[in-house]
Amino acid sequence: MVRRSPRVHDEPAYVVHQHDWSESSLILDVWARHHGRVVLVAKGAKRATSALRAVLLPLQPLRLDWSGADEVRTLRGAIWAGGHVLPRGDALLAGYHLNELLLRLLPRGEPHPSLFDAYAAAVAGLGRGQPAAPLLRAFELLLLRAQGWLPDLARTAAALQPLQPTQHYRLLPEHGLLPCEAERGLPGAHWLRLAAALQAPEPWDALQASAQAVLAAPALRQELLPLLHYHSGVRALRSRALWREVQRLLPLPTTSDTVP
């Protein structure tokens, strides 16, 4: 009996990373809604006559077909799903930050449909020119929560006591939220707002609707960054280093909306 390779058809996906496999082919790391991160070989994708050349771009919604049961599977077809334009400028760097988070923090073969939808919403927002900071911080929170690395944002780590709205708290990677002086961290009211949004039936929508000011605050970026570094095993994310290099070569206004 001939065994047929499992085939996936019309799967929503994004290209997260790609590199050359041969003179004419590519290896793709894609994130699929129902299959998680999957590695595909796109045979002949680099040829001038290939219809895939203009399709297999990062930060673009795709519909993919592939087959195979091995670690590296074979891409059989790809079409652009439409819906938004490619982010540009600082928004493009913000999109690369999202992709780096997926590569470093999300294991292969681990589906997260709701997180996939949040990523799609973030990328679409960047393409529309929305402020980057609320989109990035919301996705970081949801990614950390999906992996079980986000502590309870409504209680202190040491005594599990409810947060006090006017007291400031810091988020420490190995502990959770601990009280601190007013010049550091975020006030308890901000952490409580994030905690409430994360418990909503649609946390992405709740975060964008009720916690925009907190998500845009540079202080939140400074609180989440050590947690991302801790769980990714790196001291600095490459997307941030790339942004700094671009800033050095082509100085741009620095705001919480543009820095990954």
C-alpha positions as CSV (number, residue, x, y, z in Angstrom):
1,M,0.0,0.0,0.0
2,V,1.3,3.5,-0.9
3,R,1.2,5.9,2.0
4,R,0.1,9.4,1.0
5,S,1.8,12.3,2.7
6,P,-0.5,14.4,4.8
7,R,-1.6,17.5,2.8
8,V,-2.7,20.8,4.2
9,H,-4.9,23.0,2.0
10,D,-5.8,26.7,2.1
11,E,-4.2,27.3,5.5
12,P,-4.0,30.9,6.8
13,A,-0.3,31.7,7.4
14,Y,2.5,34.2,7.4
15,V,6.1,33.9,6.4
16,V,8.2,34.6,9.6
17,H,11.7,34.0,8.2
18,Q,13.3,32.6,5.0
19,H,16.7,31.7,3.8
20,D,18.3,30.2,0.7
21,W,18.3,26.5,0.3
22,S,19.8,26.2,-3.2
23,E,20.2,28.4,-6.2
24,S,16.5,28.2,-6.9
25,S,14.8,27.3,-3.7
26,L,14.0,28.7,-0.2
27,I,13.5,27.4,3.3
28,L,10.6,29.1,4.9
29,D,9.7,29.3,8.6
30,V,5.9,30.1,8.5
31,W,3.3,30.6,11.2
32,A,0.1,28.9,10.4
33,R,-3.2,29.4,12.2
34,H,-4.0,25.7,12.9
35,H,-0.6,24.2,12.8
36,G,1.7,26.7,14.5
37,R,5.2,27.3,13.2
38,V,6.1,25.0,10.3
39,V,9.2,24.7,8.1
40,L,8.6,24.4,4.4
41,V,10.8,24.1,1.4
42,A,9.6,26.3,-1.5
43,K,11.2,24.6,-4.6
44,G,12.0,26.9,-7.4
45,A,10.7,30.0,-5.6
46,K,13.8,32.0,-6.5
47,R,13.4,31.5,-10.3
48,A,12.5,34.5,-12.3
49,T,9.5,32.6,-13.7
50,S,8.2,31.5,-10.3
51,A,4.8,32.9,-9.3
52,L,5.9,32.5,-5.7
53,R,8.6,35.3,-5.8
54,A,6.1,38.1,-5.3
55,V,4.0,36.2,-2.8
56,L,6.3,34.7,-0.2
57,L,6.9,38.0,1.7
58,P,7.0,38.6,5.4
59,L,4.1,40.4,7.1
60,Q,1.7,39.5,4.3
61,P,-1.4,37.3,4.9
62,L,-1.2,34.1,2.8
63,R,-3.1,30.9,2.1
64,L,-0.7,28.0,1.8
65,D,-0.9,24.4,0.6
66,W,1.8,21.9,1.7
67,S,2.4,18.2,2.1
68,G,4.7,15.9,4.0
69,A,5.1,14.6,7.5
70,D,8.8,15.2,8.0
71,E,10.3,18.2,9.9
72,V,10.7,20.1,6.6
73,R,7.6,19.8,4.4
74,T,7.0,20.8,0.8
75,L,5.2,23.9,-0.2
76,R,2.6,23.1,-2.9
77,G,0.9,26.5,-3.4
78,A,0.7,30.0,-2.0
79,I,-1.6,32.9,-2.7
80,W,-1.9,36.4,-1.2
81,A,-4.9,36.6,1.0
82,G,-5.2,40.4,0.7
83,G,-6.6,42.7,3.4
84,H,-3.8,45.1,4.0
85,V,-0.6,46.6,2.5
86,L,2.9,45.9,3.6
87,P,4.0,48.0,6.6
88,R,6.7,50.6,5.7
89,G,9.4,52.5,7.4
90,D,9.3,52.2,11.2
91,A,6.2,50.1,11.0
92,L,8.2,47.5,9.0
93,L,10.8,47.3,11.7
94,A,8.0,46.9,14.3
95,G,6.7,44.0,12.2
96,Y,10.2,42.4,12.2
97,H,10.1,42.7,16.0
98,L,6.9,40.7,16.0
99,N,8.5,38.0,13.8
100,E,11.6,37.8,16.0
101,L,9.4,37.2,19.1
102,L,7.7,34.3,17.3
103,L,11.0,32.8,16.3
104,R,12.5,33.1,19.8
105,L,9.5,32.4,22.0
106,L,7.1,30.1,20.1
107,P,8.1,26.5,19.6
108,R,7.4,24.8,16.3
109,G,4.2,22.8,15.9
110,E,2.4,24.5,18.7
111,P,-0.9,26.0,17.4
112,H,-2.3,29.2,18.9
113,P,-5.3,30.3,16.8
114,S,-6.3,33.2,19.0
115,L,-2.6,34.4,19.2
116,F,-2.4,34.1,15.4
117,D,-5.5,36.3,15.1
118,A,-3.9,38.9,17.4
119,Y,-0.7,38.8,15.2
120,A,-2.8,39.3,12.1
121,A,-4.6,42.3,13.7
122,A,-1.2,43.8,14.8
123,V,0.3,43.5,11.3
124,A,-2.8,44.9,9.7
125,G,-2.7,47.8,12.1
126,L,0.9,48.5,11.3
127,G,0.0,48.4,7.6
128,R,-2.7,51.0,8.2
129,G,-0.3,53.3,10.0
130,Q,-1.7,52.9,13.5
131,P,0.7,53.7,16.4
132,A,3.0,50.8,16.8
133,A,3.5,50.8,20.6
134,P,-0.1,49.7,21.6
135,L,0.0,46.9,19.0
136,L,3.4,45.6,20.0
137,R,2.8,45.7,23.7
138,A,-0.6,44.0,23.4
139,F,0.9,41.2,21.3
140,E,3.8,40.8,23.7
141,L,1.4,40.4,26.6
142,L,-0.7,37.8,24.8
143,L,2.4,35.9,23.7
144,L,3.8,35.8,27.2
145,R,0.4,34.7,28.5
146,A,0.0,32.0,25.9
147,Q,3.3,30.5,26.9
148,G,2.5,30.6,30.6
149,W,5.1,33.2,31.4
150,L,3.0,36.2,32.3
151,P,2.3,36.4,36.1
152,D,-0.9,37.6,37.6
153,L,-1.1,41.3,36.9
154,A,-3.7,41.9,39.6
155,R,-1.7,40.6,42.6
156,T,1.8,41.0,44.1
157,A,4.2,38.1,43.6
158,A,5.3,37.8,47.2
159,A,2.1,37.9,49.2
160,L,-0.5,37.5,46.5
161,Q,-2.2,40.6,47.7
162,P,-4.4,42.7,45.4
163,L,-2.6,45.7,43.9
164,Q,-3.1,49.1,45.3
165,P,-4.1,51.6,42.5
166,T,-1.6,54.3,43.6
167,Q,1.3,52.1,44.5
168,H,3.9,51.5,41.8
169,Y,5.0,48.0,40.9
170,R,7.8,46.5,38.9
171,L,7.6,43.3,36.8
172,L,10.6,41.1,37.6
173,P,11.2,38.0,35.4
174,E,11.8,35.5,38.2
175,H,9.2,36.9,40.7
176,G,6.3,38.9,39.2
177,L,5.0,42.2,40.4
178,L,6.7,43.7,43.4
179,P,6.2,47.2,45.0
180,C,8.7,49.9,44.1
181,E,9.3,53.6,44.4
182,A,7.1,55.9,42.4
183,E,9.8,56.8,39.9
184,R,9.9,53.3,38.6
185,G,7.5,50.7,37.3
186,L,3.8,51.4,36.7
187,P,1.0,52.3,39.1
188,G,-1.2,49.5,40.2
189,A,-4.2,51.1,38.4
190,H,-2.4,50.5,35.1
191,W,-1.5,46.9,35.9
192,L,-5.1,46.3,37.0
193,R,-6.4,47.7,33.7
194,L,-4.2,45.3,31.7
195,A,-5.2,42.4,33.9
196,A,-8.9,43.1,33.4
197,A,-8.5,43.4,29.6
198,L,-6.5,40.1,29.4
199,Q,-9.4,38.3,31.2
200,A,-12.0,39.6,28.6
201,P,-13.5,37.1,26.1
202,E,-11.7,39.0,23.3
203,P,-8.5,40.2,25.0
204,W,-6.9,41.8,21.9
205,D,-10.0,44.0,21.4
206,A,-10.3,44.7,25.1
207,L,-6.6,45.8,25.3
208,Q,-7.0,48.1,22.3
209,A,-10.2,49.6,23.5
210,S,-9.6,50.1,27.2
211,A,-5.8,50.1,27.8
212,Q,-4.4,52.2,24.9
213,A,-2.7,54.7,27.2
214,V,-1.1,52.0,29.2
215,L,0.1,50.1,26.2
216,A,1.6,53.3,24.7
217,A,3.6,54.2,27.8
218,P,7.4,53.8,27.5
219,A,7.4,52.5,31.1
220,L,5.5,49.4,30.0
221,R,8.0,48.6,27.3
222,Q,10.8,48.8,29.9
223,E,8.9,46.4,32.2
224,L,8.2,43.8,29.5
225,L,11.6,43.8,27.8
226,P,13.5,42.0,30.6
227,L,10.8,39.4,30.7
228,L,11.1,38.8,26.9
229,H,14.9,38.7,27.2
230,Y,14.7,36.2,30.1
231,H,12.5,33.7,28.3
232,S,14.2,34.1,24.8
233,G,17.6,33.5,26.3
234,V,19.2,36.7,24.7
235,R,20.4,39.9,26.2
236,A,19.0,42.0,23.3
237,L,16.6,41.5,20.5
238,R,18.0,41.9,17.0
239,S,15.1,44.0,15.9
240,R,15.9,46.7,18.5
241,A,19.6,46.7,17.5
242,L,18.4,47.1,13.8
243,W,16.2,50.0,14.8
244,R,19.1,51.7,16.6
245,E,21.4,51.2,13.5
246,V,18.7,52.7,11.3
247,Q,18.4,55.6,13.7
248,R,22.2,56.1,13.6
249,L,22.3,56.2,9.8
250,L,19.1,58.0,9.2
251,P,18.0,59.9,12.4
252,L,14.2,59.8,12.9
253,P,12.0,61.2,15.7
254,T,12.2,58.8,18.7
255,T,8.8,58.1,20.2
256,S,7.1,55.2,22.0
257,D,5.2,54.6,18.8
258,T,8.3,53.8,16.7
259,V,10.7,51.9,19.0
260,P,10.1,48.1,19.0
